[in-house]
Amino acid sequence: MSGFSLSSEPFTLERDCQAVMVPQGEIVSLPAGQVGYITQALGGSFTVYVEGNLFRIAGNDADALGKEPPPPIELASDASDADVEELVWQQLRTVFDPEIPINVVELGLVYDVSIEQIEPEQRKVYVKMTLTAPGCGMGDILVDDVRTKLELIPTVKEADVDLVFDPPWNHSMMSDIAKLETGML
């Protein structure tokens, strides 16, 4: 099975770029001039196909692909905890498994979110989430992606992401949107 399709977009890296091998999770450096195909561009990150392998490139390295990085997150100065929680869920919906074009919320991987005010206008976000498979090599990468994206939210000083496997994830936890997208509905 090839890693790209006719709808994949060709690219040539404009500079050296850090990438994560999918699904192993190993961090590598792809050199400037490397050619490949963008197979998925969701949530501000990119899944690329290079020499028979899939890699994930973070949004802050979008310029290496000739793309624009994601815009900064904005929050009103008088935002309530409810406003921040809404933004937390929006950010969680920008976290995608590099092999599945469905975000972690729709996949049913996020079990719980809570927010704690730790100082005036400083919050800590707690997330309890799981993976589709306990041995997934991308687990640490997805957890780091969640943490990084939540800490981009103004007033969020820290995000604590707890990876749990109880209850074990199964297909019934997916939203109807995710089931429809994967042909399970």
N, C-alpha and C positions, 0 to 999 in steps of 0.2 A: 504494500500500500504506500503510495506517495504521500508526502506531507504537505503538498500544495495542490491547488486546483486552478482551473482557468480563471477564477475570480481573484486569485492571489495576486498581490502587487509586487513586482520586482523592485529591488533596491540595491544600492551599492553604499556601504558604510562610508560616511564622510570623515570619520575619525575612529580611533580605537574606542571600543565600547564594552562595558561589562555586561554579561548576560548570564542567565541561569539555564542550565540544561534541563529539558523536560523529558521524562518525569523524574530524573535522578536528583535534581536539586543542586547539582554541583555548579559553583560559580566559576565562569571562565571569562577570558578576554577575547573578543572578536576584533581582528585588526582592521584598520582603515583600508578601504578597497575591497573588503569582503563582499561578495554578491550573494543574494538569496531572494526569498519571497516573504512578504508579510502575509501570514495566513489568518491572523486575527488581530484586530485593533479595537479593544474594548476596555472601558474603565481607565483609560489613560496609559495602559501598558500594551505591549505588542508581542505577539507570538510570531516568530520567524522560522522559516525553514532554510537551513544552510547545510549543504553537503550531506544530506541524508539524515540530519538531526533537527529536532525542534529546540528552540531557545526562547526564553522570555526576556524582553528588554523593557526596563522601567520607563515610565513617562518622562522622568527627568533626563533621560538620554534620547528623547524623541528627535532632537536635532541631528544626532548621528545617522538617523534614517531619513533626514530631510523633512521631518514633521515638526509641528508645533507642540510644545509641552502643554499639559493641561493648565487651564487658568487657575489663579489662586482662589481659595474659598473665601467667601464673604459672609459676615455675620453682623447683624445690627448691634450697635453698642448697648442697647437695652434688652438684648436677647434673654429670654427666660430659659430655664432648664428644659422645658418642653420644646422650645425652638432649637436648642442644641441637640436634643434627642432626635428630633426630626432630621437634622443635618447629619447626625451619626448614621441613621438608617439610610440616608441618601448616599453617604460615603461607602457604607457596606455594600450597597448595590453597584459600586464601581469596582468591586473585587471579584475577579474572574479566575476560575481554574484555567490555566493556559491551554488545556486540551478540550474544554467544554465551553461553548459560548453562552453560558448561563451564569449569572452572578451567585455568590454564596448565599444570599438571602433567599432567592427563588429556589435554589437547590435544597434549602432546608438545613443548611449547615450551621446557621446561627441559632443557638438555643436561648440565649438571654442577653440583654443589654441593660446596664444600669449606670447612672451618673451620680457622682458625689461632688459636692462643692467643697474644695479643700482650702481655698483662700478666696477673698473677694475677687470675683471675675476669673477664677481659676478652677477648673474641673478635672476630675479623673473619671475616665470611662472604663467600665468593666464589661468585657465581652466573654461569653462562654460559647464556644463553637466546636465543631467536630469536622471530620473529613469523610469523604465518601468511602475511603478504605483506610484502616489504621496504618498500613505500611506505606502509604503514599509518600514518595520522595519529595514531593512539593509541599508537604505539611508545614515545615518551618518557613518556607518562602511565603505561603499564604498567610500564616500568622503574622509574619513581619510586614506583609503588605497591608493587612488590616490595621496593625498598630501604626504604621507610618501614615496611612491615609487618615486615620482618626486624629493623629497628632498634628495634622495640617489644619484642623478646625480651630479657628480663633477661640481662645479661652480654654481649650483642652490642653492641659499641661502634660498629662500622661494617659496612656491607654494600656490597660492590663488585659491581655488576651490569654484566656485559659483554654487550652486544647483538651477536650474531654472525649471519652468514647462510651459513655453511659448516659443516656441510652444509645445503643449503636444506631448509626444512620441507616436508613433504608429508603427505597424509592417512594414510599407513601408519604415521606416528609417533604417531598417536592411540591411546589405550588402547581396549580393547574397550568399556569403559563409555562413553567419548566417542563411539565409532563407533555404539554402540547408541542413544545419546541423539540423534545427528544422523541416524539412519536409514541409516547406511553399513554396518551389520552385519546 
